[in-house]
C-alpha cells in the first residue's frame, strides 16, 4: 500500500480487443489513467465505461489477476 493513499497516482492501461463501443479514448493503444486511493481494477475499468462482463483476461505487470486486484500505482495493465 502507498504511504499516502489519497494522493492521485497513475496506472498504464491497454485495452486489447473490440472495446471501441465502450471507450471514448483511443482503444488499442496504451494510455495513462490517474486513480486516487487504491480502487479495485473492476471499479477502475467500469469508470472508463467498459462493463466488466465484456472482459476475459486481466494482466497486471505480466501476471494474471482478478477484478478485485487493488491498484497501487505504476502498474502496467492489459485488458
C-alpha positions as CSV (number, residue, x, y, z in Angstrom):
1,X,0.0,0.0,0.0
2,X,1.2,3.5,-0.7
3,X,2.3,5.7,2.1
4,X,-0.2,8.4,1.1
5,X,-3.3,6.6,-0.1
6,X,-5.3,9.7,-1.1
7,X,-2.7,11.1,-3.4
8,X,-3.5,10.6,-7.0
9,X,-1.2,8.2,-8.9
10,X,-1.2,6.8,-12.4
11,X,-1.6,3.4,-14.0
12,X,-0.9,2.4,-17.6
13,X,-3.8,0.7,-19.4
14,X,-4.1,-1.0,-22.7
15,X,-7.4,-2.5,-23.9
16,X,-6.8,-5.3,-26.4
17,X,-9.8,-6.4,-28.4
18,X,-13.1,-4.9,-29.5
19,X,-13.7,-2.3,-26.8
20,X,-14.2,0.6,-29.2
21,X,-18.0,0.8,-28.5
22,X,-17.3,1.5,-24.8
23,X,-14.2,3.6,-24.8
24,X,-14.1,7.3,-25.6
25,X,-10.3,7.2,-25.6
26,X,-8.0,5.7,-28.2
27,X,-8.5,2.0,-27.8
28,X,-5.8,-0.4,-28.8
29,X,-3.0,1.9,-27.5
30,X,-1.6,2.3,-24.1
31,X,-2.7,5.3,-22.1
32,X,-2.1,6.8,-18.7
33,X,-5.0,6.9,-16.3
34,X,-5.0,8.7,-12.9
35,X,-6.5,7.0,-9.9
36,X,-7.0,8.2,-6.3
37,X,-6.6,5.8,-3.4
38,X,-6.5,2.1,-4.0
39,X,-9.5,1.3,-6.2
40,X,-10.2,-2.2,-7.5
41,X,-9.3,-3.0,-11.1
42,X,-13.0,-3.7,-11.7
43,X,-14.1,-0.2,-10.4
44,X,-11.4,1.5,-12.5
45,X,-12.3,-0.3,-15.7
46,X,-16.1,0.3,-15.3
47,X,-15.4,4.0,-14.5
48,X,-13.9,4.2,-18.0
49,X,-17.2,2.9,-19.5
50,X,-16.3,-0.8,-20.1
51,X,-18.6,-3.3,-18.4
52,X,-16.6,-6.0,-16.5
53,X,-18.7,-8.7,-18.2
54,X,-17.0,-7.8,-21.5
55,X,-13.6,-8.7,-20.2
56,X,-12.0,-12.1,-20.3
57,X,-8.4,-11.6,-19.1
58,X,-6.6,-9.1,-16.8
59,X,-2.8,-8.9,-16.8
60,X,-1.0,-6.6,-14.3
61,X,2.7,-6.3,-14.7
62,X,2.8,-9.6,-16.6
63,X,0.7,-11.6,-14.1
64,X,-2.9,-12.7,-14.4
65,X,-5.2,-11.1,-11.7
66,X,-8.9,-10.9,-10.9
67,X,-11.2,-8.0,-10.8
68,X,-10.6,-7.5,-7.0
69,X,-7.0,-6.5,-7.6
70,X,-6.3,-3.2,-5.7
71,X,-4.3,-0.7,-7.7
72,X,-1.3,0.8,-6.0
73,X,0.0,3.0,-8.8
74,X,2.5,2.5,-11.6
75,X,1.0,-0.8,-12.8
76,X,1.0,-1.8,-16.5
77,X,-2.3,-3.3,-17.2
78,X,-3.5,-5.2,-20.3
79,X,-7.2,-5.8,-20.6
